[in-house]
Amino acid sequence: MSNFSVANATDTTTTGQLTIATRFIPFSTAGEGHIVNITQELEDLLADTRLDAGTATVFAPGATAAITTLEFEPGVVQDFQRLFDQIIPREQGYEHNVRLGDGNGHSHCRAGLLGPSLVIPFTNGRFTLGTWQAVCFVCFDNVPRDRKVVVQFMGV
């Protein structure tokens, strides 16, 4: 089990048979490519909604973070981090760094390439993920940060 604490619901709406429930997962990251497996927290939140079928939108607020799926094992994590070092190097002439001086131009480019959200279907109260597929939050910023993931369930 991770060291996450799952926040209480901020909103649950039921219209007819469709329920929309919004939840948050707060945590801290180490920055610079820190990858956090949030699959168990998502499964716990889904179980708490008592929904049977629908979709979950998993969203990372902010311009230097992303959501993806990976096989969460050390080799893949290291390969994934190395991939971003190769295609979007930290030390390059980013206009963002020139204008703002915060040194995280690469962070914005990496997050923009990967994207801030996923939609994951669920049936019989379980996500339809593959055997080795984990939902991961990726912090691309160059400093540690307190983060949160927004999860919105829509289903019956």
PyRosetta script that sets phi, psi and omega in degrees:
from pyrosetta import init, pose_from_sequence

init()
pose = pose_from_sequence("MSNFSVANATDTTTTGQLTIATRFIPFSTAGEGHIVNITQELEDLLADTRLDAGTATVFAPGATAAITTLEFEPGVVQDFQRLFDQIIPREQGYEHNVRLGDGNGHSHCRAGLLGPSLVIPFTNGRFTLGTWQAVCFVCFDNVPRDRKVVVQFMGV")
pose.set_psi(1, 144.9)
pose.set_omega(1, -178.0)
pose.set_phi(2, -85.2)
pose.set_psi(2, -179.9)
pose.set_omega(2, 179.8)
pose.set_phi(3, -98.7)
pose.set_psi(3, 30.6)
pose.set_omega(3, 180.0)
pose.set_phi(4, -82.8)
pose.set_psi(4, 154.5)
pose.set_omega(4, 165.4)
pose.set_phi(5, -122.5)
pose.set_psi(5, 128.9)
pose.set_omega(5, -177.9)
pose.set_phi(6, -90.6)
pose.set_psi(6, 124.4)
pose.set_omega(6, -177.0)
pose.set_phi(7, -71.9)
pose.set_psi(7, 157.4)
pose.set_omega(7, 176.6)
pose.set_phi(8, -68.7)
pose.set_psi(8, 160.9)
pose.set_omega(8, 179.6)
pose.set_phi(9, -61.7)
pose.set_psi(9, 144.3)
pose.set_omega(9, 172.9)
pose.set_phi(10, -103.6)
pose.set_psi(10, -21.1)
pose.set_omega(10, -177.5)
pose.set_phi(11, -161.5)
pose.set_psi(11, 132.4)
pose.set_omega(11, 170.5)
pose.set_phi(12, -138.4)
pose.set_psi(12, 125.9)
pose.set_omega(12, -178.4)
pose.set_phi(13, -128.0)
pose.set_psi(13, 131.9)
pose.set_omega(13, 175.3)
pose.set_phi(14, -118.5)
pose.set_psi(14, 124.3)
pose.set_omega(14, 177.9)
pose.set_phi(15, -122.5)
pose.set_psi(15, 111.9)
pose.set_omega(15, -174.0)
pose.set_phi(16, 62.4)
pose.set_psi(16, -120.3)
pose.set_omega(16, 178.2)
pose.set_phi(17, -101.0)
pose.set_psi(17, -12.6)
pose.set_omega(17, -178.7)
pose.set_phi(18, -80.9)
pose.set_psi(18, 129.5)
pose.set_omega(18, 176.4)
pose.set_phi(19, -114.7)
pose.set_psi(19, 136.6)
pose.set_omega(19, 173.6)
pose.set_phi(20, -119.0)
pose.set_psi(20, 121.6)
pose.set_omega(20, -178.3)
pose.set_phi(21, -128.5)
pose.set_psi(21, 127.5)
pose.set_omega(21, -179.7)
pose.set_phi(22, -110.5)
pose.set_psi(22, 131.1)
pose.set_omega(22, -178.3)
pose.set_phi(23, -133.4)
pose.set_psi(23, 164.6)
pose.set_omega(23, 179.3)
pose.set_phi(24, -129.4)
pose.set_psi(24, 147.1)
pose.set_omega(24, 172.6)
pose.set_phi(25, -122.2)
pose.set_psi(25, 104.1)
pose.set_omega(25, 178.6)
pose.set_phi(26, -90.9)
pose.set_psi(26, 145.7)
pose.set_omega(26, 177.9)
pose.set_phi(27, -166.9)
pose.set_psi(27, 173.5)
pose.set_omega(27, 176.9)
pose.set_phi(28, -114.1)
pose.set_psi(28, 149.8)
pose.set_omega(28, 178.5)
pose.set_phi(29, -122.3)
pose.set_psi(29, 161.6)
pose.set_omega(29, 178.3)
pose.set_phi(30, -90.3)
pose.set_psi(30, -6.7)
pose.set_omega(30, -178.5)
pose.set_phi(31, 79.6)
pose.set_psi(31, 177.8)
pose.set_omega(31, 175.6)
pose.set_phi(32, 45.0)
pose.set_psi(32, 61.1)
pose.set_omega(32, 174.1)
pose.set_phi(33, 87.2)
pose.set_psi(33, 11.0)
pose.set_omega(33, 178.4)
pose.set_phi(34, -61.8)
pose.set_psi(34, 123.8)
pose.set_omega(34, -179.1)
pose.set_phi(35, -109.8)
pose.set_psi(35, 126.9)
pose.set_omega(35, -175.7)
pose.set_phi(36, -118.9)
pose.set_psi(36, 122.6)
pose.set_omega(36, 177.2)
pose.set_phi(37, -79.3)
pose.set_psi(37, 115.6)
pose.set_omega(37, -178.5)
pose.set_phi(38, -109.9)
pose.set_psi(38, 13.6)
pose.set_omega(38, -175.2)
pose.set_phi(39, -59.0)
pose.set_psi(39, -47.8)
pose.set_omega(39, -177.2)
pose.set_phi(40, -63.5)
pose.set_psi(40, -40.6)
pose.set_omega(40, 178.5)
pose.set_phi(41, -62.9)
pose.set_psi(41, -40.0)
pose.set_omega(41, 177.7)
pose.set_phi(42, -64.4)
pose.set_psi(42, -43.0)
pose.set_omega(42, 178.5)
pose.set_phi(43, -62.6)
pose.set_psi(43, -40.3)
pose.set_omega(43, 178.0)
pose.set_phi(44, -63.5)
pose.set_psi(44, -43.1)
pose.set_omega(44, 178.6)
pose.set_phi(45, -64.0)
pose.set_psi(45, -42.6)
pose.set_omega(45, 178.6)
pose.set_phi(46, -60.7)
pose.set_psi(46, -44.4)
pose.set_omega(46, 178.9)
pose.set_phi(47, -59.9)
pose.set_psi(47, -39.6)
pose.set_omega(47, 179.7)
pose.set_phi(48, -65.5)
pose.set_psi(48, -27.5)
pose.set_omega(48, 179.8)
pose.set_phi(49, -74.5)
pose.set_psi(49, -22.8)
pose.set_omega(49, -176.7)
pose.set_phi(50, 62.0)
pose.set_psi(50, 23.0)
pose.set_omega(50, 176.2)
pose.set_phi(51, -81.3)
pose.set_psi(51, 148.2)
pose.set_omega(51, -177.8)
pose.set_phi(52, -97.8)
pose.set_psi(52, -44.8)
pose.set_omega(52, -175.5)
pose.set_phi(53, -144.5)
pose.set_psi(53, 145.1)
pose.set_omega(53, 178.6)
pose.set_phi(54, 157.2)
pose.set_psi(54, -149.6)
pose.set_omega(54, 179.2)
pose.set_phi(55, -135.0)
pose.set_psi(55, 153.8)
pose.set_omega(55, 172.9)
pose.set_phi(56, -121.4)
pose.set_psi(56, 126.6)
pose.set_omega(56, 171.9)
pose.set_phi(57, -96.4)
pose.set_psi(57, 124.3)
pose.set_omega(57, -179.0)
pose.set_phi(58, -110.6)
pose.set_psi(58, 120.0)
pose.set_omega(58, -170.1)
pose.set_phi(59, -130.0)
pose.set_psi(59, 135.2)
pose.set_omega(59, 176.6)
pose.set_phi(60, -104.4)
pose.set_psi(60, 105.3)
pose.set_omega(60, 175.8)
pose.set_phi(61, -65.9)
pose.set_psi(61, 145.5)
pose.set_omega(61, 178.3)
pose.set_phi(62, 112.0)
pose.set_psi(62, 160.8)
pose.set_omega(62, -174.3)
pose.set_phi(63, -100.8)
pose.set_psi(63, 6.0)
pose.set_omega(63, -179.2)
pose.set_phi(64, -129.3)
pose.set_psi(64, 25.3)
pose.set_omega(64, 179.3)
pose.set_phi(65, -136.6)
pose.set_psi(65, 161.4)
pose.set_omega(65, -178.6)
pose.set_phi(66, -148.2)
pose.set_psi(66, 164.5)
pose.set_omega(66, 175.4)
pose.set_phi(67, -122.8)
pose.set_psi(67, 136.4)
pose.set_omega(67, 177.4)
pose.set_phi(68, -152.3)
pose.set_psi(68, 179.2)
pose.set_omega(68, 170.3)
pose.set_phi(69, -117.9)
pose.set_psi(69, 143.3)
pose.set_omega(69, 179.4)
pose.set_phi(70, -148.1)
pose.set_psi(70, 161.4)
pose.set_omega(70, 160.9)
pose.set_phi(71, -78.5)
pose.set_psi(71, 112.3)
pose.set_omega(71, -173.0)
pose.set_phi(72, -84.5)
pose.set_psi(72, 82.3)
pose.set_omega(72, 174.4)
pose.set_phi(73, -136.0)
pose.set_psi(73, 152.5)
pose.set_omega(73, -170.5)
pose.set_phi(74, -52.5)
pose.set_psi(74, -38.4)
pose.set_omega(74, 180.0)
pose.set_phi(75, -64.5)
pose.set_psi(75, -46.4)
pose.set_omega(75, 179.0)
pose.set_phi(76, -65.2)
pose.set_psi(76, -42.0)
pose.set_omega(76, 179.0)
pose.set_phi(77, -59.1)
pose.set_psi(77, -46.4)
pose.set_omega(77, 179.4)
pose.set_phi(78, -64.6)
pose.set_psi(78, -42.6)
pose.set_omega(78, 178.3)
pose.set_phi(79, -61.8)
pose.set_psi(79, -40.9)
pose.set_omega(79, -179.0)
pose.set_phi(80, -64.7)
pose.set_psi(80, -44.3)
pose.set_omega(80, 178.2)
pose.set_phi(81, -63.9)
pose.set_psi(81, -41.2)
pose.set_omega(81, 179.0)
pose.set_phi(82, -64.2)
pose.set_psi(82, -39.1)
pose.set_omega(82, 178.3)
pose.set_phi(83, -55.5)
pose.set_psi(83, -47.1)
pose.set_omega(83, -179.4)
pose.set_phi(84, -68.7)
pose.set_psi(84, -32.6)
pose.set_omega(84, 174.9)
pose.set_phi(85, -63.6)
pose.set_psi(85, -32.4)
pose.set_omega(85, -179.0)
pose.set_phi(86, -79.3)
pose.set_psi(86, -44.2)
pose.set_omega(86, -174.1)
pose.set_phi(87, -87.9)
pose.set_psi(87, -25.7)
pose.set_omega(87, 176.9)
pose.set_phi(88, -136.5)
pose.set_psi(88, 79.7)
pose.set_omega(88, -175.9)
pose.set_phi(89, -62.5)
pose.set_psi(89, 149.2)
pose.set_omega(89, 177.5)
pose.set_phi(90, -64.1)
pose.set_psi(90, -46.2)
pose.set_omega(90, -174.0)
pose.set_phi(91, -93.9)
pose.set_psi(91, 85.8)
pose.set_omega(91, 177.6)
pose.set_phi(92, -146.3)
pose.set_psi(92, 162.1)
pose.set_omega(92, -177.5)
pose.set_phi(93, -78.3)
pose.set_psi(93, 82.3)
pose.set_omega(93, 179.5)
pose.set_phi(94, -87.5)
pose.set_psi(94, 128.0)
pose.set_omega(94, 178.6)
pose.set_phi(95, -58.6)
pose.set_psi(95, -35.0)
pose.set_omega(95, 177.9)
pose.set_phi(96, -56.8)
pose.set_psi(96, -42.7)
pose.set_omega(96, 179.8)
pose.set_phi(97, -66.1)
pose.set_psi(97, -37.2)
pose.set_omega(97, 178.7)
pose.set_phi(98, -65.6)
pose.set_psi(98, -44.3)
pose.set_omega(98, -176.0)
pose.set_phi(99, -73.7)
pose.set_psi(99, -41.7)
pose.set_omega(99, -174.1)
pose.set_phi(100, -108.7)
pose.set_psi(100, -20.5)
pose.set_omega(100, 176.6)
pose.set_phi(101, 70.1)
pose.set_psi(101, 16.6)
pose.set_omega(101, -177.7)
pose.set_phi(102, -95.7)
pose.set_psi(102, -1.7)
pose.set_omega(102, 172.8)
pose.set_phi(103, 68.9)
pose.set_psi(103, 16.6)
pose.set_omega(103, -178.8)
pose.set_phi(104, -117.5)
pose.set_psi(104, 29.8)
pose.set_omega(104, 175.9)
pose.set_phi(105, -57.1)
pose.set_psi(105, -40.6)
pose.set_omega(105, 178.3)
pose.set_phi(106, -62.7)
pose.set_psi(106, -34.2)
pose.set_omega(106, -178.9)
pose.set_phi(107, -62.6)
pose.set_psi(107, -43.9)
pose.set_omega(107, 179.3)
pose.set_phi(108, -65.7)
pose.set_psi(108, -42.1)
pose.set_omega(108, 179.8)
pose.set_phi(109, -64.8)
pose.set_psi(109, -42.4)
pose.set_omega(109, 179.8)
pose.set_phi(110, -64.4)
pose.set_psi(110, -46.3)
pose.set_omega(110, 179.9)
pose.set_phi(111, -63.9)
pose.set_psi(111, -40.1)
pose.set_omega(111, 179.2)
pose.set_phi(112, -64.5)
pose.set_psi(112, -35.2)
pose.set_omega(112, 179.4)
pose.set_phi(113, -68.9)
pose.set_psi(113, -42.6)
pose.set_omega(113, -176.5)
pose.set_phi(114, -80.0)
pose.set_psi(114, -42.0)
pose.set_omega(114, 177.2)
pose.set_phi(115, 101.5)
pose.set_psi(115, 152.7)
pose.set_omega(115, -172.1)
pose.set_phi(116, -91.9)
pose.set_psi(116, -1.1)
pose.set_omega(116, -173.0)
pose.set_phi(117, -151.8)
pose.set_psi(117, 162.4)
pose.set_omega(117, 172.7)
pose.set_phi(118, -138.5)
pose.set_psi(118, 151.1)
pose.set_omega(118, 169.0)
pose.set_phi(119, -114.2)
pose.set_psi(119, 124.7)
pose.set_omega(119, -176.0)
pose.set_phi(120, -121.3)
pose.set_psi(120, 121.8)
pose.set_omega(120, 177.2)
pose.set_phi(121, -75.5)
pose.set_psi(121, 155.4)
pose.set_omega(121, 173.0)
pose.set_phi(122, -139.5)
pose.set_psi(122, 146.3)
pose.set_omega(122, 176.6)
pose.set_phi(123, -138.8)
pose.set_psi(123, 149.5)
pose.set_omega(123, -178.0)
pose.set_phi(124, 51.4)
pose.set_psi(124, 35.0)
pose.set_omega(124, 177.4)
pose.set_phi(125, 70.6)
pose.set_psi(125, 16.9)
pose.set_omega(125, -178.7)
pose.set_phi(126, -132.9)
pose.set_psi(126, 142.4)
pose.set_omega(126, 175.0)
pose.set_phi(127, -66.1)
pose.set_psi(127, 148.6)
pose.set_omega(127, -179.6)
pose.set_phi(128, -94.9)
pose.set_psi(128, 45.0)
pose.set_omega(128, 178.6)
pose.set_phi(129, -78.7)
pose.set_psi(129, 153.1)
pose.set_omega(129, 174.7)
pose.set_phi(130, -70.1)
pose.set_psi(130, 167.7)
pose.set_omega(130, -175.2)
pose.set_phi(131, -52.8)
pose.set_psi(131, -45.7)
pose.set_omega(131, -176.0)
pose.set_phi(132, -104.2)
pose.set_psi(132, 7.9)
pose.set_omega(132, -174.2)
pose.set_phi(133, -84.9)
pose.set_psi(133, 120.1)
pose.set_omega(133, 177.7)
pose.set_phi(134, -116.3)
pose.set_psi(134, 144.6)
pose.set_omega(134, 175.9)
pose.set_phi(135, -88.7)
pose.set_psi(135, 126.8)
pose.set_omega(135, -173.2)
pose.set_phi(136, -127.9)
pose.set_psi(136, 140.2)
pose.set_omega(136, 170.5)
pose.set_phi(137, -95.1)
pose.set_psi(137, 132.5)
pose.set_omega(137, 179.3)
pose.set_phi(138, -118.7)
pose.set_psi(138, 119.1)
pose.set_omega(138, 176.1)
pose.set_phi(139, -94.6)
pose.set_psi(139, 114.2)
pose.set_omega(139, 179.5)
pose.set_phi(140, -96.8)
pose.set_psi(140, -6.6)
pose.set_omega(140, -176.2)
pose.set_phi(141, -65.1)
pose.set_psi(141, 158.9)
pose.set_omega(141, -175.8)
pose.set_phi(142, -88.8)
pose.set_psi(142, 6.6)
pose.set_omega(142, 177.4)
pose.set_phi(143, -137.9)
pose.set_psi(143, 154.5)
pose.set_omega(143, 174.2)
pose.set_phi(144, -62.2)
pose.set_psi(144, 148.3)
pose.set_omega(144, -178.8)
pose.set_phi(145, -146.1)
pose.set_psi(145, 152.1)
pose.set_omega(145, 166.4)
pose.set_phi(146, -83.5)
pose.set_psi(146, 129.2)
pose.set_omega(146, -175.1)
pose.set_phi(147, -127.7)
pose.set_psi(147, 171.9)
pose.set_omega(147, 169.7)
pose.set_phi(148, -150.7)
pose.set_psi(148, 152.4)
pose.set_omega(148, 173.0)
pose.set_phi(149, -112.1)
pose.set_psi(149, 135.6)
pose.set_omega(149, 175.8)
pose.set_phi(150, -98.3)
pose.set_psi(150, 130.4)
pose.set_omega(150, 179.1)
pose.set_phi(151, -123.6)
pose.set_psi(151, 123.5)
pose.set_omega(151, 177.8)
pose.set_phi(152, -119.6)
pose.set_psi(152, 118.1)
pose.set_omega(152, 179.2)
pose.set_phi(153, -95.6)
pose.set_psi(153, 135.9)
pose.set_omega(153, 171.5)
pose.set_phi(154, -129.3)
pose.set_psi(154, 120.9)
pose.set_omega(154, -178.4)
pose.set_phi(155, -178.3)
pose.set_psi(155, -171.0)
pose.set_omega(155, -179.6)
pose.set_phi(156, -125.5)
pose.dump_pdb("model.pdb")
